Amino acid sequence: MKKTLFAAVLALAATGAGWYWWNEHEARPAPTELVLYGNVDIRQISLAFDGSGRITELCAEEGDSVKAGAVLGRLDTRTLELQARQAAATAEAQRQTLLRLRHGSRPEELAETRSRLASAQSDVQRAEQELSRMTLLLESRAVSAQDVDRARNVTEVAKAKVEEMRASLRLAELGPREEEVAGAEAQFKAAEVQVALLRHQIDLGTLRAPTDAVVRSRLLEPGDMATSQKPVFALALTRPKWIRVYVHESDLGKVQPGMKAKVLTDSQPDQPVVGTVGYISSVAEFTPKAVQTEELRTSLVYEVRVIVEDDANVLRLGQPATVHLPILAKP
């Protein structure tokens, strides 16, 4: 009797165990998606002026959304403006000098030089006539030898003046040398570069947003001295947004780059955001790092980034998020 009862109990236990195993492995459907947990990644840039000076204006507050190219701040550039005007005037003077050399002598200048040459030639004729007269008077002892020598010197000076004027006319007709034109051109280009350099320094006094972003923090105020080493704003990048999640080593084979993903948040569970798996780490790590229990530190996970284009701005930077990845059915 006891043996029969014991056999019946064993049969009943085996039947219950079989039913439990079938219910757990056969009756329960296979999961169709992989659920991962993480946060909206915070990516930011520290924005500083390229130049240095005193801040006169800041055009953005913390939390403002800014577009690429938007003006965020300005420096005092009055000194640079004056220097640029001075350099521009110098460049204009150099340009006029270069034009004068390229055009050569004007017809009026050539006519004036010829007139001076003719006047010098007339002076030579008068001097030679005076020398001849003095020579004749010397024979009759009407003048002294010193008077004749003085007349001869005047004649030589007049002839030298004529040669000088001829040389001046020849140079005026030939125009400036190529080396002089090249030198003037180089000076003009140097003046232009100086103007461009000052204008560039003035442009550096305007701080612009390099990309679409959100102002996370404003670190300086108008009146502060700014340098290229002192950030003025911290900008958080919002396009695209990254969801950083971690996948267990046993589920790593279920995640592939390019997979579509659905991102949900606790605050707006009815507004999913569609994303794409863009990065899978090749190195395992322990997570969460802040928890020091031995059980958790023995769990190896891999970092996965899901990239989303959140046009509706549903996701907030740093916000916890849940990522759902579809699991492909095995053939």
C-alpha positions in Angstrom: 0.0 0.0 0.0 2.8 2.4 1.0 4.7 1.6 -2.2 1.7 2.3 -4.3 1.1 5.6 -2.6 4.8 6.6 -3.0 4.8 5.8 -6.7 1.6 7.8 -7.2 3.3 10.8 -5.5 6.4 10.5 -7.7 4.3 10.3 -10.8 2.3 13.4 -9.7 5.6 15.3 -9.0 7.0 14.4 -12.4 3.8 15.5 -14.1 3.9 18.8 -12.3 7.6 19.4 -13.2 6.9 18.6 -16.8 4.0 21.0 -16.9 6.2 23.7 -15.3 9.0 23.2 -17.8 6.6 23.3 -20.7 4.9 26.4 -19.4 8.2 28.2 -19.0 9.9 27.2 -22.3 7.1 26.3 -24.7 4.0 28.2 -23.6 5.8 31.6 -23.1 6.4 33.2 -26.5 10.0 34.2 -27.4 10.8 37.9 -26.8 10.5 40.1 -29.8 12.6 43.0 -28.6 15.6 43.9 -26.5 15.0 46.6 -23.9 18.0 48.7 -22.9 18.3 51.5 -20.4 20.5 54.6 -20.5 20.6 58.4 -20.7 20.5 61.1 -23.4 24.1 61.9 -23.8 25.4 65.4 -23.0 27.8 66.7 -25.6 29.0 70.2 -25.2 31.6 72.6 -26.5 33.4 75.4 -24.6 33.1 78.5 -26.7 35.6 81.4 -26.3 36.7 84.4 -28.3 39.6 83.9 -30.6 40.9 87.3 -29.7 41.2 89.2 -26.4 39.6 92.3 -25.0 36.8 93.6 -22.9 33.3 92.2 -23.4 30.8 94.8 -24.4 27.8 92.6 -25.2 26.5 89.1 -24.6 23.4 88.1 -26.6 22.3 84.8 -25.2 21.1 83.5 -21.8 21.3 80.0 -20.3 18.7 77.7 -21.9 18.5 79.7 -25.1 18.5 77.7 -28.4 20.9 79.3 -30.9 21.4 78.7 -34.6 24.7 78.2 -36.4 26.2 81.6 -37.1 24.1 83.5 -34.5 26.0 86.3 -32.7 26.5 85.5 -29.1 28.8 88.3 -27.9 31.1 91.2 -28.9 34.4 92.7 -27.7 35.4 96.3 -27.6 37.2 96.8 -31.0 37.4 100.6 -31.2 41.2 100.6 -31.1 41.3 98.1 -33.9 38.9 100.1 -35.9 41.1 103.2 -35.8 44.1 101.2 -36.7 42.3 99.7 -39.6 41.3 103.2 -40.9 44.9 104.3 -40.6 46.1 101.2 -42.5 43.5 101.8 -45.2 44.7 105.3 -45.7 48.3 104.1 -46.0 47.2 101.5 -48.5 45.5 104.1 -50.6 48.6 106.3 -50.6 50.6 103.3 -51.8 48.1 102.6 -54.5 48.3 106.1 -55.8 52.1 105.9 -55.9 51.9 102.6 -57.8 49.5 104.1 -60.3 51.7 107.1 -60.9 54.7 104.9 -61.6 52.7 102.6 -63.9 51.3 105.6 -65.9 54.7 107.3 -66.2 55.2 111.0 -66.8 52.3 113.1 -68.0 52.5 115.1 -71.2 52.5 118.3 -69.3 55.5 117.2 -67.3 57.4 116.3 -70.5 56.5 119.7 -72.0 57.8 121.4 -68.8 61.1 119.5 -68.9 61.6 120.3 -72.6 60.9 124.0 -71.9 63.6 123.9 -69.1 66.0 122.3 -71.6 65.4 125.0 -74.1 65.9 127.7 -71.5 69.2 126.1 -70.5 70.3 126.0 -74.1 69.6 129.7 -74.4 71.7 130.4 -71.3 74.5 128.5 -73.0 74.3 130.7 -76.1 74.3 133.9 -74.1 77.2 132.7 -72.0 79.2 131.7 -75.2 78.5 135.1 -76.7 79.7 136.9 -73.5 82.8 134.8 -73.5 83.6 135.7 -77.1 83.1 139.4 -76.3 85.3 139.2 -73.2 88.1 137.5 -75.3 88.1 140.3 -77.8 88.2 142.9 -75.1 91.1 141.2 -73.5 93.2 141.7 -76.6 92.6 145.5 -76.3 93.2 145.4 -72.6 89.7 146.6 -71.9 89.0 143.7 -69.5 91.2 141.7 -67.2 92.1 138.0 -67.5 89.9 137.3 -64.4 86.9 138.6 -66.2 87.5 136.3 -69.1 88.0 133.3 -66.8 84.7 134.2 -65.0 82.9 134.3 -68.3 84.4 130.9 -69.3 83.2 129.4 -66.0 79.7 130.7 -66.5 79.7 129.1 -69.9 80.8 125.7 -68.5 78.1 125.8 -65.8 75.4 126.6 -68.4 76.6 123.6 -70.6 76.4 121.3 -67.6 72.9 122.5 -66.9 71.9 121.6 -70.4 73.3 118.1 -70.1 71.4 117.7 -66.8 68.2 118.8 -68.4 68.7 116.4 -71.3 69.2 113.5 -68.9 66.0 114.5 -67.0 64.0 114.6 -70.2 65.4 111.2 -71.3 64.3 109.6 -67.9 60.9 111.3 -68.1 60.4 109.8 -71.6 61.5 106.3 -70.5 59.4 106.3 -67.4 60.1 104.5 -64.1 62.3 101.3 -64.0 60.6 97.9 -63.6 62.2 97.5 -60.2 60.6 100.7 -59.0 57.2 99.6 -60.1 57.7 96.1 -58.5 58.8 97.7 -55.3 55.8 100.0 -55.2 53.5 97.1 -55.9 55.0 95.1 -53.1 54.5 98.0 -50.7 50.9 98.3 -51.8 50.2 94.6 -51.3 51.8 94.7 -47.8 49.5 97.6 -46.9 46.5 95.7 -48.1 47.5 92.7 -46.1 47.8 94.9 -43.0 44.3 96.2 -43.6 43.0 92.6 -44.0 44.8 91.5 -40.8 43.2 94.3 -38.8 39.8 93.5 -40.3 40.2 89.9 -39.4 41.1 90.8 -35.8 37.9 93.0 -35.7 35.9 90.1 -36.9 37.3 87.9 -34.1 35.8 90.3 -31.7 32.3 88.9 -32.6 31.5 85.5 -31.0 29.3 83.3 -33.2 27.7 79.9 -32.6 29.5 77.3 -34.6 26.5 75.0 -34.8 22.9 74.7 -33.6 23.0 74.2 -29.9 21.5 75.1 -26.5 23.3 77.5 -24.1 24.0 75.3 -21.1 26.0 77.9 -19.1 27.1 81.5 -19.4 30.5 81.8 -17.8 31.4 85.5 -18.3 29.5 88.8 -18.3 29.8 92.2 -20.1 32.8 94.1 -18.7 34.9 91.0 -18.1 38.2 90.6 -19.9 38.0 87.7 -22.4 40.9 85.7 -23.8 41.1 82.6 -26.1 41.7 80.5 -22.9 38.6 81.7 -21.1 35.3 80.1 -22.3 32.3 82.5 -22.4 29.6 79.9 -23.1 29.2 76.2 -22.7 27.0 75.0 -25.6 25.2 71.6 -25.5 24.9 70.0 -28.9 21.4 68.8 -29.8 21.6 67.6 -33.4 21.8 64.7 -33.5 21.1 63.5 -30.0 22.8 60.3 -28.7 21.3 57.8 -26.3 24.0 56.0 -24.4 22.9 52.5 -23.3 24.7 49.3 -22.3 24.0 45.8 -23.6 24.9 42.6 -21.7 27.5 40.4 -23.2 25.0 37.6 -23.8 22.8 40.0 -25.8 25.6 41.6 -27.8 24.9 39.4 -30.9 21.4 40.8 -31.1 22.5 44.4 -31.7 23.9 45.4 -35.1 24.9 48.9 -36.4 22.1 50.5 -38.5 19.3 48.8 -36.5 16.1 50.8 -36.0 15.4 51.6 -32.4 12.5 53.1 -30.4 13.3 55.5 -27.6 10.9 56.2 -24.8 11.0 58.3 -21.6 9.2 58.0 -18.4 7.8 61.6 -18.7 6.4 61.0 -22.2 5.9 57.3 -22.7 3.3 57.8 -25.5 5.7 59.8 -27.7 8.4 57.4 -29.0 11.4 58.8 -30.9 12.8 56.7 -33.7 16.6 56.2 -33.8 19.3 54.1 -35.3 22.1 52.2 -33.7 25.3 54.0 -34.7 28.1 52.8 -32.5 28.9 49.6 -30.6 31.9 49.5 -28.3 34.5 46.9 -29.0 35.7 46.9 -25.4 33.7 45.5 -22.5 33.4 47.4 -19.2 31.8 47.1 -15.8 28.6 49.0 -15.2 27.3 50.8 -13.3 30.6 52.2 -12.2 29.2 54.0 -9.1 27.9 50.7 -7.6 30.7 48.8 -5.8 28.8 45.5 -5.0 30.7 42.4 -6.1 27.6 41.0 -7.9 27.2 44.0 -10.2 30.9 44.4 -10.9 31.1 41.0 -12.3 28.6 41.9 -15.1 30.3 42.8 -18.3 28.5 45.2 -20.7 29.2 47.0 -24.0 28.4 50.6 -24.7 25.9 51.3 -27.5 24.9 54.7 -28.9 21.5 55.2 -30.5 21.4 58.3 -32.8 18.1 60.1 -33.1 16.8 63.2 -34.8 14.5 64.7 -32.2 12.8 67.5 -34.2 10.0 67.7 -31.6 12.5 68.1 -28.8 11.0 65.3 -26.8 14.3 64.2 -25.3 16.1 66.3 -22.8 19.9 66.2 -22.3 20.9 63.9 -19.5 17.3 62.4 -19.2 16.9 58.7 -18.5 15.6 56.8 -21.6 14.5 53.3 -22.5 15.6 51.9 -25.9 13.6 49.1 -27.6 15.4 47.1 -30.2 13.6 44.5 -32.3 15.0 41.0 -32.2 15.0 39.2 -35.6 13.3 35.9 -35.5 15.7 33.0 -36.1 14.9 30.8 -39.2 
